[in-house]
Amino acid sequence: MSTWFITGASRGFGLEIARQVLERGDSVVATARNTQGVEKDLSRYGDRVLAVALDVTDESRARAAVEAALGAFGSIDVLVNNAGRGLLGAVEETSDAALRAVYETNVFGLANVTRAVLPVMRRQRSGRILNLSSIGGFRGAPGFGVYCSTKFAVEGLSEAMHGELAPLGIRVTIVEPGYFRTDFLDATSLHTEGQVISDYAATAGAVRDAVPGLNHDQPGDPVKGAAAMLVLADADNPPLRAQLGSDCVAAMDGKIAQLREESDAWRELSLSTDHDDTKSQA
């Protein structure tokens, strides 16, 4: 039986992952800023679930949550960094306070929890980490520039940790969901900036106008997405990155093709910048 530590477990992917993990007999430390939803939805699983109030932006609370997990279950085998928040607006429209708030949760919060859990996994010489990125983690989009930038940061941190932790028996996977029918586009998860600049009406503004019509009509099924994450956590040789959803796969294919086309077009300039005595590795 494994112990899972899940952030943002009160709704969406976090809650669904917790349900599926408990259904198969594992234990869950379900963390959320407000644990009422967790306690209501998961109480039937008895002492195999521990609900812990956690704001991931508070490093001391993250350490305390890990200590509570160890006190209840003795180990942490899988960490799911799921807690996050969105921000909709052109980069110029975004206030400094709003930008920093998204980074505090999506980047610094993820780092807080990971640093708190890693000493446990290093002692065990085993563990799995699933870091929730996004379709926006490898493809920036108008209107979601700040949010996408946080997920680019998550991918950079995760890729480095993948190399650092693999020799210690700890595997890191970046999960890149497309658009799923969670409440991510609800006002409780997605903050929309109030400043509107008319010059962005055809780009970020068009995205802002389209979002209400997309909410709860996304192509991805959260139950199937959560099941896929369990498969990734159980895999003997998990991938560094895993795309979830047909929209995410299509976006990845398009980005790879665009990168190759651009690289080929500008290759001569790229290679021209080495010192003359440098042997080309191309």
C-alpha positions in Angstrom: 0.0 0.0 0.0 1.4 3.4 -1.0 0.9 6.8 0.6 0.0 9.7 -1.7 0.5 13.4 -0.8 -1.8 15.5 -3.0 -2.0 19.3 -3.0 -5.2 21.1 -4.1 -7.2 18.0 -3.3 -10.5 19.7 -2.6 -11.7 19.7 -6.2 -10.8 19.0 -9.8 -7.9 16.7 -10.6 -6.7 16.7 -7.0 -10.0 15.3 -5.6 -10.5 12.8 -8.4 -6.9 11.4 -8.0 -7.5 11.1 -4.3 -10.8 9.2 -4.9 -9.2 6.8 -7.3 -6.2 6.2 -5.1 -8.4 5.5 -2.1 -10.6 3.2 -4.1 -7.7 0.9 -4.9 -6.7 0.7 -1.3 -3.8 3.3 -1.0 -3.6 6.0 1.6 -3.9 9.8 0.9 -2.8 12.9 2.5 -5.3 15.3 1.0 -4.2 18.9 1.4 -6.1 22.1 0.6 -6.5 25.6 1.8 -9.9 24.7 3.0 -10.4 21.0 3.9 -14.2 21.0 4.3 -14.7 19.7 0.8 -12.1 17.0 1.3 -13.6 15.9 4.6 -17.1 15.8 3.0 -16.1 13.9 -0.1 -13.5 11.5 1.3 -14.6 10.8 4.9 -16.1 7.4 3.9 -12.5 6.1 3.5 -11.9 6.4 7.2 -8.3 6.5 8.5 -6.8 5.9 5.0 -7.3 9.6 4.3 -5.8 12.5 6.2 -7.1 15.9 5.4 -4.5 18.7 6.1 -5.1 22.4 5.8 -2.3 23.7 3.6 -1.6 27.0 1.8 1.3 25.9 -0.4 2.7 29.4 -0.3 3.6 29.0 3.4 6.8 27.0 3.6 6.5 26.2 7.3 3.0 24.9 6.8 4.3 22.6 4.1 6.8 21.1 6.4 4.2 20.7 9.1 1.9 18.9 6.6 4.7 16.5 5.8 5.3 15.8 9.5 1.6 15.1 9.9 1.7 12.7 6.9 4.6 10.8 8.4 2.9 10.7 11.8 -0.2 9.1 10.2 1.3 6.8 7.6 5.1 6.7 8.1 6.1 7.4 4.5 5.3 9.4 1.4 5.5 7.4 -1.8 3.9 9.7 -4.4 3.7 13.5 -4.4 1.2 15.1 -6.7 1.8 18.9 -7.0 -1.6 19.8 -8.3 -2.4 23.1 -6.5 -2.5 26.0 -8.8 -4.3 29.1 -10.0 -4.9 30.8 -13.3 -4.7 34.3 -14.6 -6.4 35.7 -17.7 -5.2 38.9 -19.3 -2.6 40.3 -21.6 0.9 40.6 -20.0 0.7 44.4 -20.1 -2.7 44.4 -18.6 -1.5 42.3 -15.6 -0.7 44.1 -12.3 2.4 43.3 -10.4 0.4 42.0 -7.5 -1.6 39.6 -9.7 1.5 38.3 -11.5 3.3 37.7 -8.2 0.3 35.9 -6.7 0.2 33.4 -9.5 3.9 32.7 -9.2 3.6 32.3 -5.4 1.2 29.4 -5.8 2.2 27.8 -9.1 6.0 28.0 -8.8 7.1 28.9 -5.3 4.3 26.9 -3.7 5.2 23.8 -5.7 8.9 24.3 -4.7 7.9 24.7 -1.0 6.0 21.4 -1.0 8.6 19.5 -3.0 11.5 20.7 -0.7 9.5 19.5 2.3 8.8 16.1 0.8 12.2 15.3 -0.8 14.1 14.5 2.5 11.5 11.8 3.1 11.9 10.3 -0.4 15.7 10.6 -0.3 15.8 8.6 3.0 13.5 6.0 1.4 15.6 6.0 -1.8 12.3 5.8 -3.6 9.4 8.0 -4.7 7.3 9.4 -7.5 6.6 13.1 -8.2 3.9 14.2 -10.6 4.2 17.9 -11.3 1.0 19.3 -12.9 2.0 21.6 -15.8 -0.3 22.4 -18.7 -0.8 22.6 -22.4 0.5 26.1 -21.6 3.8 24.6 -20.2 5.3 24.4 -23.7 3.1 26.7 -25.7 2.4 30.2 -24.7 -0.9 31.7 -25.7 -2.3 35.3 -25.8 -4.3 36.1 -22.7 -2.6 33.4 -20.7 1.0 34.7 -20.9 1.6 35.0 -17.2 0.0 31.6 -16.4 1.9 29.9 -19.1 5.1 31.4 -17.9 4.6 29.8 -14.5 4.1 26.4 -16.1 7.3 27.0 -18.2 9.0 27.5 -14.9 7.5 24.3 -13.5 8.8 22.4 -16.5 12.3 23.8 -16.1 12.4 22.9 -12.4 11.0 19.5 -13.0 13.4 18.6 -15.8 16.3 19.5 -13.6 14.9 17.5 -10.7 14.4 14.6 -13.0 18.2 14.5 -13.6 19.1 15.2 -9.9 16.7 12.6 -8.4 16.8 9.7 -10.7 20.1 8.3 -9.2 18.4 8.4 -5.8 15.5 6.2 -6.9 13.0 9.1 -7.3 11.2 9.6 -10.6 9.7 13.0 -11.7 7.1 13.3 -14.4 5.7 16.5 -15.8 2.0 16.1 -16.5 0.7 18.4 -19.3 -3.1 18.3 -19.4 -5.0 20.0 -22.2 -8.5 21.5 -21.5 -10.4 19.3 -19.1 -13.9 19.7 -17.6 -12.8 20.8 -14.2 -13.5 24.2 -12.6 -10.2 25.7 -13.7 -12.1 28.3 -15.8 -14.4 29.2 -12.9 -13.8 32.5 -11.2 -12.7 30.6 -8.1 -9.7 29.3 -9.9 -9.1 31.8 -12.8 -8.6 35.4 -12.0 -9.4 37.8 -14.8 -7.6 41.1 -14.8 -9.8 44.2 -14.7 -7.6 46.4 -16.8 -8.5 46.1 -20.5 -6.3 47.7 -23.2 -8.1 48.0 -26.5 -5.0 47.3 -28.6 -5.3 43.7 -27.4 -8.9 43.2 -28.4 -8.1 40.8 -31.2 -5.6 38.7 -29.2 -5.9 38.5 -25.4 -9.3 40.2 -25.6 -10.7 37.6 -27.9 -9.5 34.9 -25.5 -11.1 36.7 -22.6 -14.4 36.8 -24.5 -14.2 33.2 -25.5 -13.5 31.7 -22.1 -17.0 31.7 -20.6 -18.3 29.7 -23.6 -15.5 27.1 -23.1 -16.1 26.5 -19.4 -17.4 23.0 -18.7 -17.4 22.2 -22.4 -13.8 21.2 -22.6 -12.8 18.0 -24.4 -11.0 16.3 -21.5 -12.6 13.9 -19.0 -11.2 14.5 -15.5 -11.9 10.9 -14.4 -9.9 9.5 -17.3 -7.2 12.1 -16.8 -6.8 11.1 -13.1 -6.7 7.4 -14.1 -3.9 8.2 -16.6 -1.9 9.9 -13.8 -2.2 6.7 -11.7 -0.8 4.8 -14.6 2.1 7.2 -14.8 2.8 7.0 -11.0 2.8 3.1 -11.3 5.0 2.8 -14.4 8.3 1.1 -14.1 9.8 3.6 -16.6 7.7 6.7 -16.5 8.2 9.5 -19.1 9.7 12.8 -18.2 6.6 14.5 -19.9 3.2 13.1 -20.5 0.5 14.9 -22.5 -3.1 14.4 -21.6 -5.9 15.1 -24.1 -6.2 15.2 -27.9 -5.9 19.0 -27.8 -2.6 18.8 -25.9 -1.2 16.2 -28.3 -2.1 18.3 -31.3 -0.6 21.4 -29.6 2.7 19.5 -28.9 2.9 18.3 -32.5 2.3 21.8 -33.8 5.0 23.3 -31.5 7.6 20.7 -32.5 6.9 21.3 -36.2 7.1 25.1 -35.7 10.4 24.8 -33.7 11.9 22.6 -36.5 10.8 24.9 -39.2 12.2 28.0 -37.4 15.5 26.2 -36.5 16.1 25.1 -40.1 15.3 28.6 -41.4 17.8 30.3 -39.1 20.4 27.6 -38.7 23.1 29.4 -40.7 22.8 32.4 -38.4 22.8 30.2 -35.3 26.0 28.4 -36.3 27.8 31.7 -37.3 28.3 32.9 -33.8 31.0 30.5 -32.6 34.6 31.5 -32.4 36.5 30.6 -35.6 38.6 28.0 -33.7 35.5 26.1 -32.5 34.7 22.8 -34.1 31.1 22.7 -35.2 29.0 20.1 -33.4 26.1 20.5 -35.8 
